[in-house]
């Protein structure tokens, strides 16, 4: 584990910066197209299975239209733990030489700011059960003795769960470095993030979530498509976020990697989702439905998971493209 800088012990006890109540200052509408291509299917293959995450409406985004474009029959299922929608295709011999499909969305997204002053109320049983899921250890996003020891040091002096979460956020920003060159980045491996101190958004937020859970704060992982401010174009890849739970305010958004890139906005990214995003799945170690022949869990569910004759296909052999087009700007609700 990296040695904890002294000033972070002091920061852990600092009060949170004031934040506005939950509101919708900024609303955006756009189209996003998620394209998948298998350029070469083995000619002797007998069956092909594909699982793709599907975006759904939530408090931050409204899916006005979701169109699946494919020449083949499909199902829409859900994973049992997190409730993510999944597009599932199952093709049997004779298989095509190649395959293309796409999912097109028309979405309206909004800025979400944490309602810090909202009073706590008794939790429904369903919510309490869900929160237990977000305190557990995952295969790579671990909560073990090593992480608990670091979490205790990071949050020393913090009096409330909100202050502990803020201390962890500060620690991640100050000790991590955004880097997509050092091998191992992008897997969301908490222990690697601790030891190497570098990675992409996946690694930043895995470290945040593990430390939060080790501090008794439910926290969850979310991944999706970052939508640029330009009128239209192609999106190079994914982005991910963390959220942690406080009794009263509920789920609080965090974007530690963007805060690292834009230090002048680090307080904004603690408690705010901007509208330039389309979330497509939540959680780690996803149990696909139906269960893949190869079994196992999907570490991060953003790209398609593909099997040919019961064997998983390497990500590099599945082509993906993400395109967007901005629609007329929406005015905030009165």
N, C-alpha and C positions, 0 to 999 in steps of 0.2 A: 504494500500500500504506500502511496505517496505520503510524505510527511506533511502534516497539516500546518499551513502558515499561521503564525501567531495572530495576525490581524483578523483572521476568520473566526477565531474564538471570540474576539470582541464583537465582530459583526453578528454573531449568533444571537447575542442578547439585545441587539438593536431593535427598536420598534419598526413595524412595517410602514412604508410610505403610504399616505392616504390614497385611496382609490375611489372612483365614482361607483355609484350603485349600478346594478345590471341595467343595461340600456342597449339601444340599437342605433348608435350614431351613424353607422356606415352600413349600407346594404349594397350588394353587388349581384348582378345576374350575368350568367355566361353559359356557353355550351362547352362541354368537354367530351372528347372522343377517345376511348381506350381501345386501341387496336392490337390484335394478336395475330401472329402469323407463324405457322410451322412450315418452313420452306421445303422440308424433305421428310416424308414419313417412310420408314423402311418398307420396301415393296412386299416383303413376306410377312409383315406384321398382321396379326389377327384382330387386335382390338386396341382402341385408343380412348383414354379418359382425360378430361380436362376439368380443372376446378379454377374458377376466377372469382375474386371478391367483387361484390356489388355494393355501391354506395346506397345509403338509405337516408331518409329524413331524420333529423334530430333537432335539438334546441338551437343549433348553430347553422343548419342548412335545410333547405326545403327542396326536395327533388320533384320538380314539376313534370319531368318526363324522363323515362328510362327505357330506351329502345335497344333490344338485343338483336343484332343483325347477323344471322348465320343461315346456311342452307341446310342445317342438320337439326334434328330434334334435341331438346334440352329440358332440364328441370331447374327450378330455383329452390334451393334448400337453405337450411340454417345450421350453423354449428351449435352444439348443445350448450357450451359454457357461456359464450359471449353474445350469441344471437345474431352473428353476422350473416347477411344474405350471401349465398354462394350460387354462381352459375355453374351447372354441371352438365357436361356433354359426354355421352358414351356411344362410341361408334364401333361397329364390328365389321369384319371382312365381308365384302371387299372395301378396303379403305382407299381414300383419295391419295394421290401422290403428294399433295400439299393441302394446307387448310388455312383459311382466313376467317376471322370473325371480329366483331367489334361491339362495344357497348357505348351508346351515345346518351349523354345526359343534358338536360336543361335544368340548371340549378339556380337557386337564389340563396346567397349566403349573407350572414350578418356578423358584425363585430359583437363579441360577447365579453362583457366586463364583469368581474366577480362582484357580487353584492356583499361586501365584507361585513356590513352592519346587520345583516339579516339574522334574527334570533333563532336559536336552535329549537326544534320541536321533536316530539317522539318519532322515532323512525319506524315506518311500516316494516313488518317482518320480511317482506320480499327484499327491501332495500338493505336490511341488515345482513341477509344471506349473501347478497351480491357483494357487499363490502368485504366479507370474509375472503372472497375470491381474489380481491386486490390487496391482500396482505400476505399471500402465499409466495413462496419461492418458485421461480421457473428454472428451466434447465440452464439457461445462460444469464437470465436476469435474476441472480441469486440473492437470497437472504440467508447468510450464514454467520458464524461467530466473528469472522474477520470483518464482514460488512457491519455487523452490529457494533463492534468496537469502534470502527471509524465513525459510524453514525452518532454514537455517544459523544465522541470528541468534537465532531462538527457542530452538534446542537447544544454543547455545554453552555449553560446560562440562559437558554431560551425558556420562556415561561409557559408558552401556549403552543398548541399544534401549529398555528399559523406562523409563529416565530421560528419554530423548528423547520418548517418547510422553507421559509425564506432563507434561513442559514444554510440549508442544503443547496438551495438554488445558487446562492452566492458562492459556495464552495465549488460547485460544478463549473461555474463560469470562470472562476479564478484558477482552477487547477487543470482544466481540460484545454486542449488546443484543437481547433477544427482542422482535420487532416485526412485526406483520402489517398495518401501515398504509402504510409506505413502498413505493411501486411496485417490483415485481420480486422480492418475497419468494416463497419456496416453490419456486423453480426449481432450487435447489441449484447456483447459479452461484458458483464459488469466487472469481473475480476481483471479482464484485460484493460478496461478503461481505468481502473484503479492503478494498475502497474505501469501502463504505457502513457496514460494521461493525454490520449489523442484519439480522434475518431470523427465520425460524422454525426448527424442528428440522432441516429439510432443509438449510438454509443453514449452521447450526452444524456439522453433521456432514460436509457437503461440504468445508468449510474444514479440519476436523480430518483428514479422509481425505487430501486433497491434500497437506497439510503432512507427514503421516506417510509417504506414498508418496515424497515428495521427499526424505525422510530415510532412505530405504531400508527402510522398515517396511511390509510388506503390510497393507493396510487395506481393509475392505469396508463397503458400505452395505446397510442392511436397513430395510424399512418394513412397517408393519402397523397393527393396531387396538389402541389403548389401552383397557383394560377397567377401568371405574371400580370403586371399592370398594363401591358401593351394591348392593343385592340385584338390581335390574333397572333397565332404562331404555334410552335411546337415546344413541348415541355420536356426538358432533358431527363427527368426522373422524379423520384418521390420526395416527400418530406414527412417527418413525424413529429409528434407532440407528446407531452405528458399532461396528465390531470391528476390532482390530488383532492381528497374529500375532507371537508370540514363540516361539522354539525352546524346547521344554519345556512351558510352560504351554498353548501352543496359542492359540486365539482368545480374546481378552480383550474383554469388552463395555465400551462407553462410552456414557454419555448426557449429553452436554455441555449440552444445552438445559435438561434438568431440573435439572442442577447449577446452572445460572445462576438458575433460578427458586427453588431451595432450596439456598442457599449452605451451610447447616448440614450438608447431606448430600453435598457435592461429592466427598469422598473415597469415599463409598459408591458413587457413580455411576461412578467410575473402577475398573472391575473387577467390576461386579455388574449382572446383569439381574434386576429384580424380577419376580414372577410375574404382574403385571397387564398382560399383553400377549399378542397373537396375531400373530405374524409371518406375512406373506402373500407377500412376495417379497424377493429379494436381488439386488443389483447395479444398475448403471446402463447406459443405452443398450441396452435389452433388444431382442433380435431375436425378434419374435413368430413363432410356428409354428402354422399355416402363415404364410408371409410375406404381409403386407398388400398389397393392390393399389397403395396409395399409396406403399409402400416406406418406407424410413427406419427409424430406431430409436426406441423409446419411452424418453424421458429417465428417468422414474420410473414404475414399474408398480404402481399401487395402484388407481386408478379404471379402469373399463372403457375399452377402446379400441374404437371403433365406426366402421365404414365403411358407407356407402350408395352403391351403384353405383360403387364404387372410390374414393370420396372420403371422407376422414376427417370425422367429425361432431364439432362443438365439444363440449367437456366440459360446458358449461352446458346443453346440450340433452339430457343423459343424467342422469336423477335417480338418486341413490344414498342408501340409508339403512342404518344399522348399529345393530342392537339386541342386547342381551345379557340373560342371566339367570344369576345365580349359582346353582351347585348346592351340594350338601352339602359342607362343608369337608373336604378330604382331610388325613389325618394324615401326617406325614413317615414314610418307610420306616424300619424299624428298622435 
